[in-house]
Amino acid sequence: MKIYQIDCSARKKGSASRELAKKLLEKIKKSEDEVIYRDLDDEMLFVAGLTESGMSIPENERTDQHKKMFELSDKLVKELKESDIIIISTPIYNFGPPATLKAWSDLAARVKSTFKYSQEGKQIGLLESKKVYLVITSGGTRVGSKDDYLTPWLKHVLNFFGIKNIQTISADQMSIDYEGSIKKAEEEINKII
Ligand SMILES: Cc1cc2nc3c(=O)[nH]c(=O)nc-3n(C[C@H](O)[C@H](O)[C@H](O)COP(=O)(O)O)c2cc1C
């Protein structure tokens, strides 16, 4: 199995989402598994300068910046397609995803790679057979509450890619009870078989 781990907290040292994702990986990884790791905080680009309605620019019109954007997008799509299990760890930033995770979704959504259109124009996800674990942390926003726009958005994007098997582990409202919140998330991780 290939496990793809994606972290995106803008904080490296002391990051709860990164630490919990590491614990989760240790819990689920078998000795024969391969791990692909990506830190969105190290490298990310925004979709920009498009000339078509979707993510497309004719090759002969691509600037160096466009080329970099497509190179990263191709790499992210390949990593996604190759993986069997995906761990995405993310904090809530301003009630939604960190900008890097939103930018990742824009680069990962590629027609004929992660989704396609049926003859009737319906969007069909192409990554059905994968399992995703979401590790979500927050300061004050309760995951699953009406203020949490991250979790439903992220699930919706993954559903759009065809991924339905999604399990969420959360350490939310850490500014209210840090230890209790981490403990609850660790217990959820320990329960995973
Ligand atoms: C730019 C920014 C925006 C934030 N917005 C929110 C928010 O809307 N709701 C919330 O509960 N916490 C918010 N926080 C707190 C983070 O969610 C919390 O510190 C984070 O989950 C910790 O994860 P980490 O330790 O992996 O970085 C924000 C933090 C930052 C840096």
The ligand as a Tripos MOL2 file, in Angstrom:
@<TRIPOS>MOLECULE
LIG
   31    33     1     0     0
SMALL
NO_CHARGES

@<TRIPOS>ATOM
      1 C1         -4.2300   32.5400   10.3520 C.3       1 LIG1
      2 C2         -4.9090   31.7430   11.4290 C.ar      1 LIG1
      3 C3         -6.2870   31.7090   11.4670 C.ar      1 LIG1
      4 C4         -6.9460   30.9640   12.4430 C.ar      1 LIG1
      5 N1         -8.3000   30.8940   12.4210 N.ar      1 LIG1
      6 C5         -8.9280   30.0910   13.2860 C.ar      1 LIG1
      7 C6        -10.3510   29.9110   13.2350 C.ar      1 LIG1
      8 O1        -11.0620   30.4860   12.4070 O.2       1 LIG1
      9 N2        -10.9260   29.1020   14.1440 N.ar      1 LIG1
     10 C7        -10.2020   28.4310   15.0840 C.ar      1 LIG1
     11 O2        -10.7750   27.6740   15.8550 O.2       1 LIG1
     12 N3         -8.8680   28.5660   15.1500 N.ar      1 LIG1
     13 C8         -8.2230   29.3570   14.2760 C.ar      1 LIG1
     14 N4         -6.8580   29.4720   14.3280 N.ar      1 LIG1
     15 C9         -6.1260   28.6540   15.3110 C.3       1 LIG1
     16 C10        -5.6510   27.3750   14.6790 C.3       1 LIG1
     17 O3         -6.7210   26.6460   14.0930 O.3       1 LIG1
     18 C11        -4.9940   26.4840   15.7100 C.3       1 LIG1
     19 O4         -3.9620   27.1840   16.3380 O.3       1 LIG1
     20 C12        -4.4710   25.3070   14.9320 C.3       1 LIG1
     21 O5         -5.5000   24.3740   14.7790 O.3       1 LIG1
     22 C13        -3.3180   24.6500   15.4760 C.3       1 LIG1
     23 O6         -2.8790   23.7090   14.5310 O.3       1 LIG1
     24 P1         -1.3210   23.5190   14.4050 P.3       1 LIG1
     25 O7         -0.8140   23.3830   15.8180 O.co2     1 LIG1
     26 O8         -1.1320   22.2800   13.6220 O.co2     1 LIG1
     27 O9         -0.7370   24.7230   13.7070 O.co2     1 LIG1
     28 C14        -6.1850   30.2290   13.3970 C.ar      1 LIG1
     29 C15        -4.7850   30.2950   13.3580 C.ar      1 LIG1
     30 C16        -4.1530   31.0270   12.3970 C.ar      1 LIG1
     31 C17        -2.6450   31.0360   12.3440 C.3       1 LIG1
@<TRIPOS>BOND
     1     1     2 1
     2     2     3 ar
     3     2    30 ar
     4     3     4 ar
     5     4     5 ar
     6     4    28 ar
     7     5     6 ar
     8     6     7 ar
     9     6    13 1
    10     7     8 2
    11     7     9 ar
    12     9    10 ar
    13    10    11 2
    14    10    12 ar
    15    12    13 ar
    16    13    14 ar
    17    14    15 1
    18    14    28 ar
    19    15    16 1
    20    16    17 1
    21    16    18 1
    22    18    19 1
    23    18    20 1
    24    20    21 1
    25    20    22 1
    26    22    23 1
    27    23    24 1
    28    24    25 2
    29    24    26 1
    30    24    27 1
    31    28    29 ar
    32    29    30 ar
    33    30    31 1
@<TRIPOS>SUBSTRUCTURE
     1 LIG1         1 GROUP 0 **** ****
